[in-house]
Amino acid sequence: MVYRTGPNMQVAGENARQSRPDLDDVQEVIGASRWSSFRFRAERVLRRRRVGLALAALLYAGTGLTGMVEGGHWPTVRDEILNLHVTTANLVGFRVTAVATEGQSALTDDEVLLALGVKDDTALPFLDVKAARERLLANPLVADATVRKLYPDRVTVHLVERKPFALWQHEGKVQILAADGTPIDEFRDRRFAHLPLVVGPSANLKAGDLLEALSRAPAIREQTYAAVFVAERRWNLRLRSGVEVKLPERGYDVALIRLDALQARDNLFSKGVTVVDLRVPGRTVVRLTPEAADTLAEADKAAEKARKKAGGA
């Protein structure tokens, strides 16, 4: 077979196979059937038209893209393109419509949803449960978490929370403590304001024993708003009535039970007492306000006069 590649050039035999030109340059195939010649010409025309159509498409696309950029619409269009898979999943019924939690107590619903990354248009197939769990664990209130998908449209979350146990004031800041004394978060939320407050270095490590002792003296615990760990050795309680209770270094649980009984019997804290000192085992020493001290002194004088008068009679 001979290929005519130019006005006056012919290549035959083995050289023709080695130097075969591109079909776009073939003008005529000698020895080929009419059908083959027609097919070759048709393919050449179609290829040229495809190139033209492609160039036209590129021109229109470039014009449209330029218009979107200049008009400020490109970010919106880009986001729609990038989220096309999410939009498609939502259209076929995989939009997250419910989140069920178990073990949630201290965490708010907003905190859970934010950690999960669930929004109005979240598609369940593309929710990263591993990343969601890691975000939950980053919250100091969460000890453990499990996140599962329930197709077609639900998410379940099982939480193990660290229980807020007390507040710890130290070095000018207040933190929330777990039962083992571990700080789990800064105190920023009034929902934890009801927790007992301990103050001072190492108070977080000793708070558990003190609060357990106070649980056996309910009248004292109810009145206590803060406990100060003095010199990292012993506790002073500050009561809502303004009374300060000085506890011994050892055996303060017994001292608290004795004080609880004394308060229940005599309503001690309503008698002008400012300090109750229990540091000496078996003794209760009180300090009075000046007014209460004067009143008590006058009462003692009156009682002494009455005794003398009775003795003289």
Secondary structure, 3 states (H helix, E strand, C coil): CEEECCCCCEECHHHHHHCCCCHHHCCEEECCCHHHHHHHHHHHHHHHHHHHHHHHHHHHHHHHHHHHHHHCCHHHHHHHHHCHHHHHHHHCCCECCEEEEECCCCCCHHHHHHHHCCCCCCEHHHCCHHHHHHHHHCCCCEEEEEEEEECCCEEEEEEEECCCCEEEEECCEEEEECCCCCEEEECCCHHHCCCCEEECCCHHHHHHHHHHHHHCCHHHHHHEEEEEEECCCEEEEEECCCCEEECCCCCHHHHHHHHHHHHHHHCHHHCCEEEEECCCCCCCEEEECHHHHHHHHHHHHHHHHHHHHHHHC
